[in-house]
């Protein structure tokens, strides 16, 4: 029965573990979203966002310290331009401050190419903040004829970007066509002065419908682990090409890679993360969309990129509403789940109570069975001990009988010898003598004592424990011998309690046996139960 109860307990525990495992798996499945490795990498990068901002602050402080230590106009110009570039995608207000300082320093230096380059940098900044017409005006004012190829490339690169933004935001078809043509002219001119510019080449291939060639051109020597600023721009162009190819998974991948590069370079003025948030919202990945769109609005505010704020705010309310709805649905699901779990817990408690009752019954049955087993074992032990005593005594009795037969034969032979000699006086004397009988009686008692103490080796010590301290029997010096008092109770231990039998065994009178037993009971600690206590030794 103990074995069966253990099986029940183990089976119950195993079933509970299986139920808990299924619940955990179910909860895991409910909470899972469609995870791509690149999105997980983006999540990790966002979690380290403040660390990248801190590194950017360290770089900016280093550049400011360099400007503070600059003595010549040339060095101050170089320092302010570096600060403009560092702030260009990080804080537009600060970038505007330093580019205007650079304009003043360029005028002092008086170098025309440097003055034009600084004005082009100001136009790039205007284009970022949404001042497209002001940027276009600066573009048209600059005459780069006769200047270096890199300045001409920068000039036409600015024009292509300004016309591209004007094309994107224009609603008039004729105006859009004009801006598109101008963008293509500027882009072709920029490529002519910078034939290695893969971004413009890829955009031109894309506009001509040669998507695969554009992808191959941009992907050349561009591993997914690259996180430079240029790599981020190439990832973004790739996402636009995959958008045209209607490959949303690849578009999401490269938008995420572009966002990772932007965050690691502390870029706050970007488009990638906002577009990625919108795509994830459409894919029902609401949690990520909510996180990304709020990161976008925070960065736009920190950078003071008003155009990005307007673009991001358009989707912010939509995603926030979806999050509120999702939280309400999650709350309802949680309430229902809680109700189901509560019901399961109630059923579990009922099952445990019933199981506990069954266990109590099993334990009670086990205890009863153990008690009965103990009784049976005690009986078996007693029977075994009795059998051992019987076997011991039977063996000794057989040897004793054989010894007496041999002794009687020897005694008969001795008498026969005396008789043959006709020495009747010696024969009469031998027959009358008790020496032989006394010797045999003494040998018999010795044999009895030895056998009894062999079977019950602690009898004498245990017997003394039943007597009062002042009445204990002085044990014989020979440890394997009993005195007359102990022999009486040794016979009692063997089940011989009749006084007549004891009298015959000890060859004494009935009164002697009675007196011995009476005197011994008087010395006992418990007089009334003394002889029963001896039996229990």
SVG drawing of the C-alpha trace seen along z (x, -y; Angstrom):
<svg xmlns="http://www.w3.org/2000/svg" viewBox="-14 -89 61 154">
<polyline fill="none" stroke="black" stroke-width="0.4" points="0.0,0.0 2.9,-2.3 4.2,-1.6 0.8,-2.4 0.6,-5.7 4.1,-6.7 3.0,-5.9 -0.1,-8.2 2.0,-11.0 4.6,-10.8 1.9,-10.5 0.1,-13.6 3.4,-15.6 4.3,-14.6 0.9,-15.6 1.1,-19.0 4.6,-19.6 3.1,-18.8 0.2,-21.2 2.5,-24.0 4.8,-23.4 1.9,-23.7 0.7,-26.9 4.1,-28.4 4.4,-27.4 0.9,-28.9 1.8,-32.2 5.0,-32.2 3.2,-31.7 0.6,-34.4 3.4,-36.9 5.5,-36.1 5.9,-38.5 7.5,-37.9 11.1,-38.4 13.9,-38.7 17.5,-38.8 17.9,-42.3 15.0,-43.6 16.4,-42.0 19.7,-43.7 17.9,-47.0 16.1,-46.5 19.4,-45.8 20.9,-48.9 18.0,-51.1 18.5,-49.8 22.1,-51.1 20.9,-54.5 22.1,-56.7 25.6,-55.2 25.9,-56.3 24.6,-59.7 27.2,-59.9 30.0,-59.0 28.7,-61.7 28.8,-64.3 32.4,-63.3 33.3,-63.9 31.5,-67.2 33.3,-68.4 36.6,-67.4 35.8,-69.5 34.8,-72.4 38.0,-72.2 39.9,-72.2 38.0,-75.3 38.7,-77.0 42.4,-76.4 42.5,-77.5 44.5,-80.7 44.6,-81.2 41.6,-82.0 42.4,-78.9 42.3,-76.6 39.1,-78.2 37.4,-77.8 38.4,-74.1 37.2,-73.6 33.8,-75.3 33.2,-73.3 34.0,-70.0 31.5,-71.1 28.9,-71.9 29.3,-68.4 29.2,-66.8 26.0,-68.6 24.4,-68.3 22.4,-65.2 22.4,-65.7 21.2,-69.2 20.2,-71.5 20.2,-74.6 23.8,-74.1 24.8,-73.2 23.2,-76.5 25.3,-78.4 28.6,-76.9 27.9,-77.1 27.2,-80.8 30.5,-81.2 32.2,-79.3 30.7,-81.7 32.2,-84.7 35.6,-83.0 35.5,-82.0 34.8,-85.6 37.8,-86.7 40.0,-84.1 38.8,-85.4 39.2,-82.1 36.4,-81.9 36.2,-78.1 36.0,-77.8 33.3,-80.5 31.2,-78.6 31.6,-75.3 30.5,-76.9 27.4,-78.4 26.6,-75.0 26.9,-73.5 24.4,-76.1 22.1,-75.1 22.4,-71.4 21.3,-72.4 18.3,-74.4 17.3,-71.4 17.4,-69.2 15.1,-71.5 12.6,-71.8 13.7,-75.3 13.9,-73.9 13.3,-77.1 16.0,-78.9 18.4,-76.0 17.4,-76.2 18.1,-80.0 21.6,-79.4 22.2,-76.6 21.3,-78.9 23.4,-81.8 26.7,-79.7 28.8,-79.8 31.1,-76.8 32.5,-77.3 36.2,-76.7 36.4,-75.4 37.5,-71.9 35.6,-68.7 34.9,-67.9 33.2,-71.4 31.2,-70.9 30.1,-67.5 29.0,-68.9 27.1,-71.7 25.2,-69.3 24.7,-66.8 23.0,-69.7 20.8,-70.4 19.8,-66.8 18.7,-66.5 16.8,-69.9 15.0,-69.0 14.3,-65.5 12.6,-67.0 10.7,-69.5 9.5,-66.7 8.4,-64.6 6.3,-67.4 4.9,-69.0 1.2,-68.3 1.2,-70.0 1.9,-67.5 3.6,-69.9 5.7,-71.2 6.6,-67.7 7.7,-66.8 9.9,-69.9 11.5,-69.1 12.1,-65.5 13.9,-66.6 16.0,-69.1 16.8,-66.4 18.0,-64.0 20.1,-66.7 21.8,-67.5 22.3,-63.9 23.9,-63.1 26.2,-66.1 27.2,-65.0 27.9,-61.5 30.0,-63.0 32.2,-64.7 32.2,-61.8 31.8,-58.5 32.5,-56.4 29.4,-57.6 27.4,-54.4 24.4,-56.0 23.5,-58.3 24.3,-55.6 22.0,-53.2 19.2,-55.8 19.6,-56.4 19.4,-52.6 16.4,-52.3 14.6,-55.2 15.3,-53.4 13.7,-50.2 17.0,-48.3 16.4,-47.3 18.6,-44.2 21.6,-46.0 21.0,-48.8 20.9,-46.3 24.1,-44.6 25.9,-48.0 24.8,-49.0 25.5,-45.6 29.0,-45.4 31.4,-45.2 28.5,-46.1 28.2,-43.4 25.1,-43.6 27.5,-44.2 28.8,-47.6 27.5,-50.5 29.2,-53.6 27.2,-56.7 27.7,-55.9 26.6,-52.3 23.4,-53.6 22.6,-55.8 23.2,-52.8 21.0,-50.6 18.2,-53.2 18.5,-53.4 18.4,-49.6 15.2,-49.7 13.6,-52.2 14.6,-49.9 13.1,-46.8 9.9,-48.9 9.6,-49.4 10.2,-45.7 7.4,-45.0 9.7,-42.9 8.5,-44.1 10.7,-41.7 13.8,-43.0 12.6,-46.5 12.1,-46.0 15.5,-44.4 17.4,-47.3 15.4,-50.0 16.4,-48.2 20.0,-48.1 19.9,-51.8 18.3,-52.6 21.0,-50.6 23.8,-52.6 22.0,-55.9 21.7,-55.2 25.3,-54.0 26.4,-57.2 24.1,-59.3 22.0,-60.5 18.8,-62.2 17.7,-63.5 16.6,-60.4 13.8,-58.7 14.6,-55.0 13.2,-54.4 10.0,-56.3 9.3,-54.3 10.2,-51.1 7.7,-51.9 4.9,-52.4 5.7,-49.1 5.7,-47.2 2.4,-48.8 1.0,-47.5 2.4,-44.1 0.6,-44.3 3.9,-44.5 2.3,-47.2 4.8,-47.2 7.8,-47.8 6.0,-50.3 5.1,-52.3 8.7,-52.1 10.2,-53.2 7.8,-56.0 8.3,-57.5 12.1,-57.3 11.6,-59.2 9.6,-62.0 12.0,-62.3 15.0,-62.5 13.2,-65.0 12.5,-67.2 16.1,-67.0 17.4,-67.7 14.8,-70.5 14.0,-68.9 10.6,-70.4 9.9,-68.7 10.6,-65.3 8.3,-66.2 5.5,-66.9 6.1,-63.7 6.3,-61.6 3.3,-63.2 1.1,-62.1 1.6,-58.4 2.1,-59.0 -1.6,-59.3 -2.5,-56.3 0.0,-54.1 -0.9,-55.4 -4.5,-54.6 -3.5,-51.1 -1.5,-50.7 -4.4,-51.8 -6.7,-49.3 -4.1,-46.6 -3.7,-47.3 -7.5,-47.1 -7.6,-43.8 -4.7,-42.6 -6.5,-43.7 -9.6,-41.8 -7.6,-38.7 -5.8,-39.0 -9.1,-39.2 -10.4,-36.1 -7.1,-34.3 -7.3,-35.2 -10.8,-33.9 -9.8,-30.6 -6.7,-30.2 -8.8,-31.0 -11.3,-28.3 -8.4,-25.9 -7.0,-26.8 -10.3,-26.1 -10.5,-22.7 -6.9,-22.1 -7.6,-22.9 -10.6,-20.5 -8.4,-17.9 -5.8,-18.4 -8.3,-18.1 -9.7,-14.9 -6.1,-13.6 -5.2,-14.6 -8.2,-12.5 -7.1,-9.6 -3.6,-10.0 -4.8,-10.0 -6.7,-6.8 -3.7,-5.3 -1.5,-6.4 -3.9,-5.0 -4.0,-1.7 -0.2,-1.7 0.1,-2.2 -2.3,0.6 -0.5,2.8 2.8,1.9 1.4,2.7 0.2,6.1 3.5,6.7 5.3,5.9 3.1,8.3 3.7,11.0 7.4,10.3 7.4,10.5 5.5,13.7 7.9,15.1 10.9,14.0 9.4,15.6 8.7,18.8 12.2,18.7 13.6,18.2 11.5,21.0 12.5,23.3 16.1,22.5 15.7,23.2 14.0,26.5 16.6,27.4 19.4,26.6 17.8,28.5 16.9,31.5 20.5,31.7 21.8,31.4 19.2,33.9 20.3,36.4 24.0,35.9 23.1,36.2 21.1,39.4 24.0,40.9 26.4,39.9 24.2,41.5 23.9,44.7 27.7,44.8 28.1,44.1 25.6,46.8 27.4,49.2 30.7,48.3 29.1,48.7 27.7,52.1 31.1,53.2 32.7,52.1 30.1,54.0 30.5,57.0 34.3,57.0 33.9,56.7 31.3,59.5 33.5,61.9 36.2,61.5 33.6,62.4 34.7,59.5 31.2,59.0 32.3,56.5 33.6,54.1 30.5,54.8 28.2,54.0 30.3,50.9 30.1,49.6 26.3,50.2 25.8,48.4 27.9,45.4 26.2,42.1 29.4,40.7 28.7,41.8 25.1,40.5 26.2,37.1 28.8,36.7 26.3,37.4 23.8,35.0 26.4,32.3 27.4,32.9 23.7,32.7 23.3,29.3 26.5,28.1 25.3,29.2 21.9,27.5 23.5,24.2 25.8,24.1 23.0,24.8 20.7,22.3 23.2,19.5 24.3,20.2 20.7,19.6 20.1,16.7 23.6,15.1 22.3,12.0 19.8,13.9 21.6,13.3 22.1,9.6 18.6,9.0 17.2,11.1 19.0,8.8 17.5,5.7 14.1,7.0 15.2,7.0 15.5,4.1 19.1,2.7 19.6,4.0 18.3,7.5 20.3,8.3 21.8,11.8 25.6,12.0 26.4,13.7 28.7,16.8 32.4,16.3 32.0,18.9 29.9,17.0 28.5,20.2 27.0,21.6 23.6,20.9 22.8,21.2 19.6,22.9 17.5,19.7 18.5,18.9 17.8,22.5 14.2,22.3 13.6,19.2 15.6,20.6 13.1,23.5 10.3,20.9 11.7,19.1 11.6,22.5 7.9,22.9 8.4,25.3 6.3,23.5 4.8,26.5 6.4,26.8 6.3,30.7 8.3,30.7 10.8,28.2 11.1,30.2 12.0,33.4 14.5,31.4 16.3,29.9 15.9,32.9 14.5,30.9 11.3,30.7 8.2,28.8 8.6,26.5 12.1,25.6 10.9,24.6 8.0,22.6 10.3,20.8 12.8,19.9 10.0,18.5 8.3,16.6 11.6,15.0 12.5,14.0 9.1,12.4 9.6,10.4 12.9,9.0 11.4,8.0 10.6,4.4 7.2,5.4 6.2,8.4 2.8,9.1 4.3,9.3 7.7,10.6 7.3,14.2 5.7,12.8 8.6,10.3 11.0,13.2 9.1,14.9 9.5,11.7 13.2,11.5"/>
</svg>
